[in-house]
Amino acid sequence: MDDKGGIMDCKQGSRRFIVALRALAYVIGFLPLFCLPAAADEPQALEQAANDPTASLLSVSLSNLYSGDYHNLDNGRGNTVQLRMSLPFKTGKLKHITRVTFPLITDSPSGKTGVGDMVVFDLVTFDQSWGRWGAGIVGSIPIAGDERLGSGKLGAGPAMGFVARNPGFLWGVFNQNVFSFAGDGDGDGDREDVRVSILQPIVNISLPNKWSLGFSEMNFTYDWEKGDWSNLPLGIKVSKLVKLDQLPVTLSAGGEYNFQDNYSGSEWTVNGTVKFLLPM
């Protein structure tokens, strides 16, 4: 009876995700109808650039991500405070955007807390009349204070994506791939290899009074070791651009639900972010 119940739960979870994914596909399918080309010399609005991972925008953000339930874990919950810095620069005529993410786990299902693995990517971006595209490299650096808070593996891989825009509307896709090539955590050599590909759909609609609405940072994650999707979230976020004295700041809040329930992972997550913007 338990096996049958597990199979039924997996099928129901898959059906729920397929329905949600179809709705998302319909939305994305209509995006080109609304995304008219922007003039190449037309400046991007600051509130839109704040939601564009390819924008040449110096920024520092602090986020809190809380997961109240975990699939296949009893009484599982987690909380992460995340520091992220984005730095644009040039090498010759090439434009770069480098982003560094430091997670601090303050609560986890294992009961362990501390620093998680650091993620760094460098993207070379190219401006187009319709928006911007970029390609580069992403790396995962194993600095976690405990083996249960990180992979224990040094990994890297290609990153690429594009963002199309017109005034008031932004859409695109960002892809990151990380494959481990060194490290085994505590030296016992039995840590699992990291081989993942991440797809992040990007949609943002500008609203009056510096408000905006869009997708959350949904990371559709395919684990090549499992041969399956390990994370299938759907979510939204709302943002507001304000000023602290003369410093522009974006305040955002969002939430998402993970439809992949075959593995131990967060079921739902809510987050809040404060992002300090320093246009260059």
Buried (B, 14 or more C-beta within 10 A) or exposed (E): EEEEEEEEBEEEBBEBBEEBBEEBEEEBEEBEEEBEEBEEEEEBBBBBBBBBBBBBBBBBBEBBBBBEBBBEBEEBBBBBEBBBBBBBEEEEEEBBBBBBBBBBBEBBBBEBBBBBBBBBBBBBBEBBEBBBBBBBBBBBBBBBBBBBBBBBBBBBBBBBBBBBBBEBBBBBBBBBBBBBEEBBBEEEEEBBEBBBBBBBBBBBBBEEEBEBBBBBBBBBBBBEEEEEBBBBBBBBBBBBBEEEEEEBBBEBBBBBBBBBBBBEBBBBBBBBBBBBBEBE
